[in-house]
């Protein structure tokens, strides 16, 4: 099964920068595609996730927020 990770973040967010680096590294190692969406560029994203960024979505479903739990993310992508 192929997975996809989305990082919901915002500009000038240090926690988002750390999460981006971790998601990029983990997904790169596992060959899993990922993308990033700016929470402030979309009204619906901002309403849903605006107070919890960074948020990690796996296959469109919320997987976690505020920090990347590496072991848990790897397990979800296995």
Helices and strands as residue ranges (DSSP letters): E 4-9, H 14-30, E 33-38, G 39-41, H 43-49, E 55-58, E 61-65, H 70-77
